[in-house]
Each structure stands twice: as C-alpha cells, then as structure tokens.
C-alpha cells in the first residue's frame, strides 16, 4: 500500500509541475510574437539589434508589442521587441533600419542605438531582466521556446512512466 501511495503522490506532483510550466509559459505571450525567454534578442550570429525606445514605462509586454512596436510591423527591418523588468520597451530593427521619429515637446522622447544585428531573431543572450519577443514573420528559428517546453514535457512524461 505505501508503494501505491508514493506512486500516486509522484503522479500528482508531476501533473502539478506540468500545469505550472504550461501556465508560466502562457502568461507572457503576446499575439503575433514568440516569447523566446530571458535575455536580449540576437541574430543568428549572436549579434544584438538596433533599437528604438521611448522614454516612458509600459505596464506589460502586451502593451509594448501591440501598441508601441507593432506600428513598425510593415517595415522589413522590424524584428520584434524586448520588454524588461524596468518596464522599458525596445523595438528592434536590423542594423541601419531604425525609422526616423520626431521628438517634439508634446510626446515622450525616443532613444535609439545602432547595432549590427541583421535578419531574423535566432536566439537570446540569456541575461536576466529582459525578455525577447520575435515578430511572427521574422522567424529564423522555429519556436525555440516551444521546443524547450516540448523537451520538458517529454522528460516529465518519461519520468512519470518509470514510476
């Protein structure tokens, strides 16, 4: 009887962990983007993208992506965005692809930085404090985040079957 109870408790624990992982992965999703996880977005060579950042805070990743950066989605150089714990929103572009934006007294100012990243987002730096969101049409690697989740799910299922 104790062995059956231990197996039952392990099954409940594994199920709870799987549900928790699913919920954690889903909470930061933004429609039209793939959340690649912690770190700055990098191209396939590991290079950072140029960015445009307004000098205001954003309440969440959804607002950053959908209301701030997505207006650049018709530009071929637009790659996605980064949203950090400081509630800052960076719209990412290929090198030399940052659009010109007016800085006037009535709107918050923009800060920009030119870097050498080019092409679709290929990965993340892994640095904590920032999350990388790849714009849907600019996929260099198909759904890295979901691949990691699938591997976790497979490993958990294997352990579950061994019990």
Backbone as numpy.savetxt, mean C-alpha at the origin, in Angstrom:
# Nx Ny Nz CAx CAy CAz Cx Cy Cz
-9.44 -37.89 25.71 -10.25 -36.68 25.71 -9.39 -35.41 25.71
-8.29 -35.32 26.50 -7.47 -34.10 26.49 -6.88 -33.82 25.10
-6.49 -34.88 24.35 -5.92 -34.70 23.00 -6.96 -34.08 22.07
-8.21 -34.53 22.16 -9.29 -33.99 21.34 -9.51 -32.52 21.68
-9.48 -32.19 22.96 -9.68 -30.81 23.40 -8.54 -29.92 22.91
-7.29 -30.43 22.97 -6.16 -29.66 22.47 -6.28 -29.40 20.97
-6.68 -30.41 20.21 -6.88 -30.23 18.77 -7.97 -29.20 18.50
-9.04 -29.29 19.26 -10.15 -28.35 19.09 -9.71 -26.92 19.39
-8.95 -26.73 20.47 -8.47 -25.41 20.83 -7.50 -24.87 19.78
-6.64 -25.73 19.24 -5.72 -25.32 18.18 -6.48 -24.90 16.93
-7.53 -25.62 16.59 -8.34 -25.28 15.42 -9.01 -23.92 15.61
-9.52 -23.67 16.80 -10.14 -22.37 17.09 -9.10 -21.26 16.99
-7.92 -21.49 17.54 -6.86 -20.49 17.51 -6.44 -20.18 16.07
-6.23 -21.21 15.26 -5.82 -21.02 13.87 -6.92 -20.27 13.11
-8.16 -20.63 13.32 -9.28 -19.95 12.65 -9.32 -18.47 13.06
-9.16 -18.20 14.33 -9.17 -16.81 14.82 -8.03 -16.02 14.21
-6.84 -16.61 14.12 -5.69 -15.92 13.52 -5.92 -15.65 12.04
-6.51 -16.59 11.33 -6.81 -16.39 9.91 -7.81 -15.25 9.72
-8.85 -15.22 10.54 -9.84 -14.15 10.44 -9.22 -12.80 10.77
-8.34 -12.78 11.76 -7.65 -11.55 12.13 -6.75 -11.06 10.98
-6.06 -11.98 10.33 -5.19 -11.61 9.19 -6.01 -11.07 8.03
-7.14 -11.68 7.76 -8.02 -11.21 6.68 -8.51 -9.80 6.99
-8.94 -9.57 8.22 -9.45 -8.26 8.61 -8.34 -7.21 8.57
-7.15 -7.56 9.02 -6.03 -6.61 9.01 -5.65 -6.23 7.58
-5.68 -7.19 6.67 -5.36 -6.91 5.28 -6.41 -6.03 4.62
-7.66 -6.16 4.99 -8.75 -5.46 4.34 -8.93 -4.03 4.84
-8.46 -3.69 6.05 -8.81 -2.41 6.63 -8.18 -1.21 5.94
-7.07 -1.37 5.27 -6.41 -0.25 4.62 -6.57 -0.26 3.11
-7.51 -1.02 2.60 -7.69 -1.09 1.16 -8.33 0.18 0.63
-7.91 0.58 -0.57 -8.46 1.74 -1.26 -8.83 1.26 -2.66
-10.08 1.46 -3.04 -10.56 0.99 -4.34 -9.71 1.57 -5.47
-9.31 0.71 -6.40 -8.49 1.12 -7.53 -7.00 1.04 -7.28
-6.61 0.66 -6.04 -5.21 0.58 -5.66 -4.93 -0.75 -4.98
-3.68 -1.15 -4.99 -3.23 -2.32 -4.26 -2.31 -1.85 -3.14
-2.67 -2.17 -1.90 -1.83 -1.83 -0.76 -0.70 -2.85 -0.70
0.51 -2.41 -0.98 1.65 -3.32 -0.98 2.30 -3.48 0.38
1.82 -2.72 1.37 2.34 -2.88 2.71 3.25 -1.76 3.15
4.00 -2.04 4.23 4.85 -1.03 4.86 6.04 -0.68 4.00
6.31 0.63 3.94 7.48 1.11 3.24 7.14 2.02 2.09
8.15 2.68 1.57 7.99 3.55 0.41 7.92 2.71 -0.85
7.14 3.18 -1.82 7.03 2.49 -3.10 8.35 2.59 -3.86
8.72 1.51 -4.53 9.94 1.48 -5.33 9.65 0.87 -6.68
10.42 1.29 -7.70 10.27 0.68 -9.02 10.97 -0.68 -9.03
11.03 -1.31 -10.17 11.62 -2.65 -10.26 13.12 -2.66 -9.96
13.75 -1.51 -10.01 15.19 -1.41 -9.71 15.43 -1.02 -8.26
14.36 -0.83 -7.48 14.50 -0.43 -6.09 14.66 1.07 -5.91
14.33 1.85 -6.94 14.46 3.31 -6.89 13.15 3.96 -6.46
13.26 5.08 -5.76 12.10 5.82 -5.28 11.54 6.70 -6.40
10.25 7.02 -6.25 9.56 7.86 -7.23 9.60 9.34 -6.84
9.43 10.18 -7.83 9.24 11.61 -7.58 7.86 11.76 -6.95
7.68 12.80 -6.14 6.38 12.96 -5.51 5.93 14.40 -5.42
4.63 14.53 -5.24 3.97 15.79 -5.01 3.16 15.62 -3.73
3.36 16.52 -2.77 2.71 16.39 -1.46 2.15 17.74 -1.04
0.86 17.75 -0.71 0.26 18.99 -0.21 0.58 19.13 1.27
0.73 20.34 1.74 1.17 20.59 3.12 0.00 20.58 4.12
-0.89 19.61 3.98 -1.99 19.43 4.93 -2.04 17.95 5.33
-2.73 17.67 6.42 -2.91 16.29 6.85 -4.18 15.71 6.24
-4.17 14.39 6.02 -5.32 13.68 5.48 -5.78 12.67 6.52
-7.09 12.48 6.68 -7.58 11.61 7.75 -7.27 10.12 7.55
-7.15 9.68 6.28 -6.93 8.25 6.03 -6.41 8.04 4.60
-6.04 6.81 4.31 -5.51 6.46 2.99 -6.56 6.64 1.90
-7.80 6.35 2.21 -8.89 6.50 1.23 -8.97 7.94 0.73
-8.95 8.89 1.64 -9.01 10.31 1.27 -7.79 10.71 0.46
-6.63 10.25 0.86 -5.39 10.54 0.15 -5.48 10.05 -1.30
-5.82 8.79 -1.47 -5.83 8.20 -2.80 -6.96 8.68 -3.68
-8.17 8.66 -3.16 -9.34 8.94 -3.98 -9.59 10.44 -4.19
-9.33 11.25 -3.18 -9.65 12.67 -3.31 -8.46 13.54 -3.67
-7.27 13.11 -3.33 -6.09 13.94 -3.61 -5.34 13.44 -4.86
-4.88 12.21 -4.83 -3.98 11.74 -5.89 -4.68 11.23 -7.14
-5.87 10.71 -7.01 -6.51 10.08 -8.18 -6.82 11.08 -9.29
-6.82 12.35 -8.99 -7.05 13.34 -10.05 -5.91 13.34 -11.06
-4.78 12.70 -10.71 -3.66 12.59 -11.63 -3.68 11.25 -12.39
-4.72 10.46 -12.20 -4.75 9.10 -12.75 -4.75 9.04 -14.27
-5.11 10.14 -14.93 -5.08 10.13 -16.39 -3.68 10.41 -16.96
-2.74 10.71 -16.08 -1.36 10.94 -16.50 -0.61 9.61 -16.57
0.10 9.40 -17.63 0.87 8.16 -17.78 1.98 8.01 -16.74
2.44 9.12 -16.18 3.54 9.08 -15.21 3.07 8.80 -13.78
1.75 8.83 -13.53 1.23 8.60 -12.17 1.34 7.13 -11.81
1.91 6.82 -10.61 2.15 5.44 -10.19 1.37 4.99 -8.97
0.92 5.92 -8.14 0.20 5.54 -6.92 0.45 6.58 -5.85
0.33 6.15 -4.59 0.55 7.10 -3.51 1.11 6.40 -2.28
1.65 7.21 -1.38 2.11 6.74 -0.08 1.35 7.50 0.98
0.93 6.79 2.01 0.24 7.42 3.13 0.94 6.98 4.40
1.28 7.95 5.26 2.06 7.64 6.45 1.34 7.90 7.75
1.95 7.46 8.83 1.38 7.62 10.17 1.25 9.09 10.55
2.02 9.97 9.90 1.92 11.41 10.15 0.77 12.02 9.35
-0.02 11.17 8.70 -1.19 11.57 7.90 -0.81 12.45 6.71
0.36 12.21 6.17 0.82 12.91 4.98 0.57 12.05 3.76
0.26 12.69 2.66 -0.12 12.01 1.42 0.84 12.43 0.31
1.54 11.44 -0.27 2.45 11.71 -1.38 1.90 11.04 -2.63
1.66 11.84 -3.67 1.26 11.31 -4.97 2.54 11.03 -5.74
2.67 9.82 -6.28 3.94 9.36 -6.87 3.92 9.40 -8.39
5.06 9.80 -8.96 5.19 9.93 -10.40 6.56 9.42 -10.85
6.65 9.08 -12.14 7.94 8.76 -12.73 8.86 9.97 -12.63
10.15 9.72 -12.76 11.13 10.81 -12.77 10.73 11.83 -13.83
10.82 13.09 -13.48 10.49 14.20 -14.38 9.02 14.20 -14.80
8.15 13.45 -14.10 6.74 13.38 -14.47 5.80 14.14 -13.54
6.33 14.91 -12.61 5.49 15.65 -11.66 4.76 16.76 -12.40
3.44 16.83 -12.27 2.71 17.90 -12.94 2.94 19.25 -12.27
2.78 20.29 -13.03 2.89 21.65 -12.47 1.57 21.97 -11.75
1.68 22.44 -10.53 0.49 22.83 -9.77 0.69 24.24 -9.23
-0.38 25.03 -9.24 -0.23 26.41 -8.75 -0.16 26.44 -7.23
0.71 27.23 -6.70 0.75 27.51 -5.26 0.27 28.94 -5.09
-0.95 29.09 -4.56 -1.45 30.44 -4.33 -1.90 30.57 -2.88
-2.21 31.77 -2.48 -2.54 32.07 -1.08 -3.82 31.38 -0.60
-4.70 31.02 -1.52 -6.00 30.44 -1.13 -5.97 28.92 -0.92
-4.91 28.26 -1.34 -4.85 26.80 -1.21 -3.58 26.40 -0.46
-3.60 25.23 0.16 -2.37 24.75 0.82 -1.26 24.57 -0.21
-0.05 24.83 0.20 1.08 24.72 -0.72 1.45 23.26 -0.98
2.14 23.06 -2.07 2.63 21.74 -2.45 4.14 21.70 -2.26
4.61 20.53 -1.88 6.03 20.25 -1.80 6.28 19.14 -2.80
7.38 19.22 -3.51 7.69 18.16 -4.46 9.16 17.79 -4.37
9.45 16.57 -4.82 10.83 16.11 -4.86 10.97 15.23 -6.10
12.01 15.46 -6.85 12.27 14.65 -8.03 13.23 13.53 -7.66
12.87 12.31 -8.08 13.72 11.14 -7.84 13.83 10.36 -9.14
14.44 9.19 -9.15 14.75 8.50 -10.40 13.90 7.25 -10.67
12.87 6.99 -9.85 12.01 5.84 -10.10 11.24 5.98 -11.39
11.08 4.88 -12.14 10.35 4.87 -13.41 9.60 3.57 -13.58
8.47 3.62 -14.25 7.70 2.42 -14.55 6.83 1.99 -13.38
6.19 0.85 -13.54 5.27 0.36 -12.52 5.94 0.08 -11.19
5.16 0.19 -10.13 5.67 -0.08 -8.78 6.01 -1.56 -8.68
7.24 -1.85 -8.29 7.70 -3.23 -8.23 7.86 -3.77 -6.83
7.80 -2.91 -5.79 7.96 -3.38 -4.42 7.96 -2.22 -3.44
8.29 -2.54 -2.21 8.33 -1.54 -1.14 9.66 -1.63 -0.39
10.01 -0.53 0.27 11.27 -0.48 1.00 11.23 -1.23 2.32
10.03 -1.41 2.89 9.89 -2.10 4.18 10.08 -1.18 5.37
10.34 0.09 5.13 10.53 1.05 6.21 9.20 1.33 6.90
9.13 1.20 8.23 7.85 1.45 8.91 7.46 2.93 8.87
6.17 3.18 9.03 5.66 4.54 9.09 4.96 5.00 7.84
5.16 4.29 6.73 4.54 4.65 5.45 3.98 3.38 4.80
2.88 3.54 4.08 2.29 2.44 3.33 2.25 2.81 1.86
2.55 1.85 1.01 2.62 2.04 -0.43 1.35 1.52 -1.09
0.75 2.35 -1.93 -0.46 1.98 -2.68 -0.17 2.13 -4.17
-0.20 1.01 -4.89 0.06 1.00 -6.33 -1.26 1.26 -7.06
-1.24 2.19 -8.01 -2.42 2.47 -8.82 -2.70 1.28 -9.72
-3.96 0.94 -9.91 -4.39 -0.27 -10.60 -3.77 -0.56 -11.94
-3.64 0.42 -12.82 -3.15 0.14 -14.17 -1.63 0.09 -14.26
-0.93 0.38 -13.17 0.53 0.45 -13.20 1.18 -0.72 -12.47
0.70 -1.91 -12.69 1.21 -3.07 -11.97 2.43 -3.67 -12.64
3.55 -3.61 -11.96 4.75 -4.28 -12.44 4.79 -5.70 -11.90
4.27 -5.88 -10.71 4.22 -7.18 -10.06 2.76 -7.40 -9.67
2.18 -8.50 -10.03 0.77 -8.72 -9.75 0.52 -9.06 -8.30
-0.06 -8.11 -7.61 -0.59 -8.29 -6.27 0.37 -8.97 -5.30
1.46 -8.32 -4.99 2.44 -8.84 -4.04 1.79 -9.13 -2.70
0.96 -8.22 -2.26 0.34 -8.35 -0.94 -0.54 -9.60 -0.88
-1.35 -9.83 -1.91 -2.22 -10.99 -1.91 -1.39 -12.27 -1.96
-0.24 -12.23 -2.65 0.63 -13.39 -2.70 1.13 -13.76 -1.31
1.51 -12.76 -0.52 1.95 -13.01 0.85 0.82 -13.55 1.71
-0.37 -13.01 1.50 -1.52 -13.48 2.25 -1.84 -14.93 1.90
-1.76 -15.26 0.59 -2.03 -16.63 0.16 -1.01 -17.59 0.76
0.25 -17.19 0.80 1.28 -18.05 1.40 1.00 -18.27 2.89
0.59 -17.22 3.59 0.25 -17.34 5.01 -0.93 -18.28 5.20
-1.93 -18.12 4.36 -3.11 -18.98 4.44 -2.75 -20.44 4.18
-1.90 -20.68 3.19 -1.47 -22.04 2.88 -0.69 -22.65 4.04
0.22 -21.89 4.62 1.01 -22.39 5.75 0.11 -22.70 6.93
-0.85 -21.83 7.20 -1.78 -22.06 8.31 -2.63 -23.30 8.08
-3.08 -23.48 6.84 -3.89 -24.66 6.51 -3.08 -25.94 6.68
-1.80 -25.89 6.30 -0.93 -27.06 6.45 -0.76 -27.42 7.92
-0.51 -26.42 8.75 -0.37 -26.67 10.19 -1.68 -27.22 10.75
-2.78 -26.64 10.33 -4.10 -27.08 10.77 -4.32 -28.56 10.46
-3.94 -28.97 9.24 -4.13 -30.38 8.82 -3.23 -31.33 9.60
-2.08 -30.84 10.05 -1.15 -31.69 10.78 -1.64 -31.99 12.19
-2.53 -31.17 12.71 -3.00 -31.35 14.08 -3.90 -32.53 14.23
